[in-house]
């Protein structure tokens, strides 16, 4: 169910927001609602192990040639 909300903001800001919303094909109300949804959405924390798994290995680290040369897991 939609509810009515009255806001008091600077007139020049309102004009700028109307122009911005029009450029996005939205109303100012849709823009405000979208913003409120974003700021009230629960923060999804990332697992540190998932973040580490997405890291790229530095050149030469963990490659087959380095391992065959006996340079160990970290290429040293």
N, C-alpha and C positions, 0 to 999 in steps of 0.2 A: 504494500500500500504506500502510495506517495504521500508525503507530508509537505506542507508549505513552510519555508524558512525565510525570514527577513534578515538581510544583511545590510550593514551600513559601511560603505567603503568610499574611498576617494573617487570623485567623479572622473578624473583623468584615467585612473586605473580601470574603472568600469568600462570606459570607452575603449581602452586598449584590450581588455579582455573580450569585449564584444567583437572586435576586429579579429582577434586571435581565434576565438571560437568559430566565427564565420569562415575563416580560412581553413579550419579543420572540418567544416561541415557539421558543427555541433552548436547547441545552444549554450549559454553561460550556465544554465542549470545543469546540463549534462556534464559540462566541464568541472563544475564544483562537485557534483556527485562522484565523478571519476576520481578526482583528487581525494575526496573523503574515503573512498574505497581503498585507495593506495595507502593512505596513512594509518588506516585502522586494520589493515591486513596483518595477521601475525607474521613476525619475522621468521623465515625459515633458515635455521642455522645449518651450515655445512659441516659435515664430518671431516676432521683433519686428514683422515686416511684417504678419503675420496679426493680431497684437494691435492694431496701428495701424488696420488695415482695419475692425476691429470698433468703433472709437471713434465716437461720435456727433459730428457737426460742431456747433460752437456756432451759435446762432441767427444767421442772416444770412450765414454763411460758406458760400461756394460755391453760393448759390442763384441762380436765373436773373435775378431783379431786380437783385441786387447786381452781377452780371456785366454786364448790359445798361447799368447806370449807370456802367460803367467803373471799378468799385471793385476790380477785379482778383481774382485767385485767392483771396485771403484776406479779401475784403470790405472792404479799406481803400483 
